[in-house]
């Protein structure tokens, strides 16, 4: 992942994306909204989604121009707005070690800021990129909302199915990765087949990205996460890694999760092989992602995209294996 982000053409493009994201996030007529959106934008993150947009453009033979940079910025702004909504729905007070907007401003104002960021991305896409790109991003926001809603219908449900969890993850996370690759393909005027292939690559990567994030919530320390370990358990979100493991934890799950009960669930999950089972599942997704890639003439970019899924798995594997919980 670090190699992708540090590739000169992508690193240069990301600097332009960063400038564009900050301008979009600071474009409200109300300074208070600009300040709040700016806090989220400046809070950190690897900018992996726009990096994949830029990489897709290069892979399809198009040097990222203003339209591609703006499309990538819109992808990142949608992601940032969705984080505001996620924190609001979870009642979270911290993200990456900093207080969330809902903790600082209250639920109502945080909701409006998240709405502003999503709407501003859509407006920029249709006015500064193209209608087809705006349609792709709007469809991704619809899927994001549906995926998040589906998750809420299964909160605290010990009988949640793996299929339901996968549908939720596809909507709330993988759809935006897919869209990031697809908008670059649209800007590059790629063939229908290449658009389908790049979209499939982005979706498969997005799936493994979220599943591995869910794994870390169940295996990494609070210090590593920047939020309490096992937070999904407290929120009643029974993620795919939990559902795939053979560990029996149903007697401990519920709405009143003490720290001791959470630690016991996490201990049982690790003993039940949750790390190995989840990593094996994600390796299959990584193989599917690489298979989906179209022919890429630029060998450097081709290598980056082929190696990215496995490199990300290895990064998370080291954290999951070496940072005990409890």
N, C-alpha and C positions, 0 to 999 in steps of 0.2 A: 504494500500500500504506500509506504514511504517513497518507493521508487517511482510510482505513478505520480505522486504529488510533486516530486522534485524534478521530473522531466522538464527540460527548459521550456518547451513550447507550452506545456500544460501549466507550469508555474507562472509563466508570463501571462497566460490567459486568466489564471485564477486571480492575479493582481487586478486585472481589469474587471473581473466579475465582482471582486470585493468592493471596488469603487462603485460599481453599478448597484450592488445590493444596498450599500449604505445610502446612496442617493434615493433609491426607491423607498427604503424604509424611513427616510427623513423627509418625505415629500408631502406630509399632511399639512393642512393649514393650521393645525393645532400643535404647538410646540410640545405639549405634554405627551401626545401620541408619538411624536418623533423621538422624544427622549426614551419612552418605554420601548419602542421598537428597536431603537439603537442599542439598548441594553441587551436585548436578546441577540441581535446580530453580532455584537462585540463579545458575547459570552464565550466564544471559542467554538470548537468543532473542527473537524478535518476538512470540511468542504468537499467531501467525497462525492456527493451527488453531482455538483457542477463539474468536478474533475472528470467524472465519467462522461458527462455531456461533451466536454472539450475533447476527450480521448476518442469518443465515437466520431466526432467531426473529422479528426485527423485520420482515423482508421478508414473513413470513407472518402478520403482524398481532398477534404476541404479544410484549408487553414481557417481557424476560428475567426470570423469577422464580427462586426458590431452586432449583427442579428444573433449569431450563435452565443456571443457573450451575454447578451440581454436574455436570451432563452435560458441560459445556465443560471443567471442571476434570479430569474423568476422561479426556477426549480428550488433554489436555495431559500428564497423568501417564503415559498409555500411550506417548505420544511420547517422553517423558523416559526411561522404562524401556527403550524400544527403542534409544535412543542408547547406553545402557550396554552393551547386548548387541552393538550394531554395533561399538563400540570394542573390545570383548572379542574378537569374531570377527576384526577387522582387526589385532589386536595394536597398536592405536594408543596412543601415549603422550601425545598432545596433542589437545585440542579447544577451539577458540576461545581458543587461547593458554594454556590451563591444562592441568595434568596430568590424565589420565583416571583413573577409579576403578581400573581394572585395573592401571595403572601404580603407583598409590598403595597399593592394598590387596591386590593379587594377583588372579589370575583367578577363583578360587573365590568369594571374598567379593563381588567385583563381580557375578558371575553371580547370587548370591543377592539382592543389592540390586535388580538389574533385575527379577528374578522378583517380589520384594516389591511393586515399584511397579505392575507389571501386575496382580497379584492384588488389590492395594488398590483400584485403579481399578474392577475388576470388582465387588468387594464394595460399594463406594460406589454404583455404578450400580444394583445390584439392591435395595439397602436404602434409598437416599435419593432415587432417581428413579423407575424403574419396570422391570418385567421386560422389556418390549419394548425399552427403551433398552439394558439390559444385554445383551440378545441381539444387538443391532446391534453393540455394541462388542466382544463376544466373537467375533463373526464376523469383525470387522476384524482382531483379533489373530491369528486363524487364517490369514487372508490374508497378514498381515504375515509370519508365520513361513514360510508357503509361498513367498512372494516372495523372502524372504531365502535360503531353502534352494535355490530354483531358481537363484539367482545363484551359489551355491557350486558347483553342478554344471557351470557353464560357466567356472570360473576358469581362466585361462591358455589358453582355447580360442580360437584365431585364427579358427575357423570358426563362432563363435557367430552366430546369426541375429538379425536385427532383431526378429523376432516373439518370440523367447525373451527378449530384453532388455526388450521392452515388457511382456511378461507379468510379469516380475520387478518392474519399476517400478510396475506397477499394484498388485501385492500389497504391496510393502514400503513404498510411500509413498502412492499415490493412494487406497488403500482407507481409510486413516484420515481423509483429507480428506473423502472421500465420507461416511464414518460421522459426522463432525462436523456436516455439513449435515443428514444424515438424522435424527440424534437430536433436533435442534432441530425438525425437521418433525414428528416423532413427539410431542414435547412440546406442539407447537402444535395437535395433532389435525388436521393438514392432510389434504387429500384424497389418495387414492392417487396421482393424477396429479401433484400438486404434490410429493409425496414423491419420486417417480421423477425429476422434473425437477431438484429441488434436489440429489439424490444424483448425478445425471449432471453437474451443474455442478461439484460438489465433486471428482468423479473427474477430470474434464478439467483442472481447475485443478491438482490434485495431480500429474497427469502432467507438465504443463509445468513445474511447480515443480521436480520432481526432475530432469527432463531439462536444465533450465537450470542446476541445481546441478552436474550432471555436466559440462556445458559449461565452467563456471567452473574446475572441477578441471583442465581441459585448456588453459585460456587465461589464467587470472588468476595473479597472483604469490602466492608463499607468504605474504607479509605480509598480503595481502588475505584469503586463505583462513583464516589462523590454523593452518595445517597445511601440510606440504610439497606444492607444486604437482605434479600428475601422480601423486598418491598412488594413484589407482585403477589406474594402469598397473603400479605396483610390486606391488599386491595381486592383479593378474591379472584385474581387473574391466574388461572391454572394453564400455564403455557405449554407449548408443544414438548419441550424437553422433559417437563414433569410428567406429561401424559405418556411419553414414550418409554420412560424408565419402568423397570419391573418392581421398583420399591413400592411397598404398600404404606401409604401415608394418609389414607382416607380418614383414619380415626383421629388425626390431628388437625385436619383442615376445618375451617369455620370462620365465623365473623369476629370472634374474640381471640386473636392470636397474640399471646404473650411472647416476649423475647425468647423465653425458654422453649416454648412450643415451636417457634420458627426455627430455632437452632436445631431442635431435634428433627424436624422435617428435613432441613438441609443436610444433616448428618446421614439420615437414612437414604436420601437421594444420591449422595456421593457414594455411599456403600453399595447402592443398587446399580452403579455403573453409569450414572447419568452423563458423565463427561464423554466416555468412550462411545456410548450409544448415539449421543447428539452429534459428535464429531463425524462418526461414520455416515450418518444421514446427510450432513452438510457436505461431505466429500462427494457423495452422489450428486447433490445439487451442483457442486462445482464442476463436475465432469459434464453434466448436462449443459451448463452455461458455456463451457469451452466448445462443446460440440455445436452449439447454436451459432457461433461466430461465423460471419461470412468470410470470404477470401479478402485478406488485407495485404495490400502491396507494401506498405511501410512496415518493415520487419521489426523495428524498435517498438512501434505501437502494438503490433500483433503480439509480440512477446509480453508486453506489459499487460494487455488484456487477458492473455492466456494464463499468466501467472498470478494475476490479482486474486481470484477466488481462493486458491490454495494458500497464498501468502497471508490472506486475512484469516483463514482458518488456523494457520500455524501461530499467528499472533495471539488469537484468542485462546488457543489451546494452551499456550504457555501461561497465560493468566489464570485459566480455569484449573490447571493442574498444580500450579505453584502458590496460589493464594487461598489457603484454607479459610473456611467460614467458621464462625462460632468461637 
